[in-house]
Amino acid sequence: MPYLHVQTNATPTQPERSAFLEAATEVVAQVLGKNPAYVMACIETGLSLNFASSELPAAFLELKVLGLDPSKNKELATLLSDMARVHLHVSEDRCFSRFVDTPRGHWGLGNDVF
């Protein structure tokens, strides 16, 4: 189950947040070859965030995946930062991405683990 957690000091409208979450969920599923029904995405907006000694709009995007193929990271970083620019009004050069490969047995859904 891929999980995308976005933290930003930007203040997009509710429709912009929803559009970002929908687009990000689809991109993550497509690039990783996962079923979109198992992708979860969360966004926190309006945070106090300083990046590169500035409080201009910035975002931290963290994607946790079971069995992440690192060859996909550059494509994901490009697509996700582009969506942050479009929907959240954060410049690509102010989007910091982190990709985490979660080992099997460390990810659960309901009363089971993968």
HELIX and SHEET records of a PDB file:
HELIX    1   1 GLN A   14  LEU A   32  1                                  19    
HELIX    2   2 PRO A   36  TYR A   38  5                                   3    
HELIX    3   3 PRO A   70  LYS A   72  5                                   3    
HELIX    4   4 ASN A   73  MET A   83  1                                  11    
HELIX    5   5 ALA A   84  LEU A   88  3                                   5    
HELIX    6   6 GLU A   92  ARG A   94  5                                   3    
SHEET    1   A 4 MET A  40  GLU A  44  0                                        
SHEET    2   A 4 TYR A   3  THR A   8  1                                        
SHEET    3   A 4 ALA A  59  LEU A  66 -1                                        
SHEET    4   A 4 CYS A  95  THR A 102  1                                        
SHEET    1   B 2 GLY A 108  LEU A 109  0                                        
SHEET    2   B 2 ASP A 112  VAL A 113 -1                                        
END                                                                             
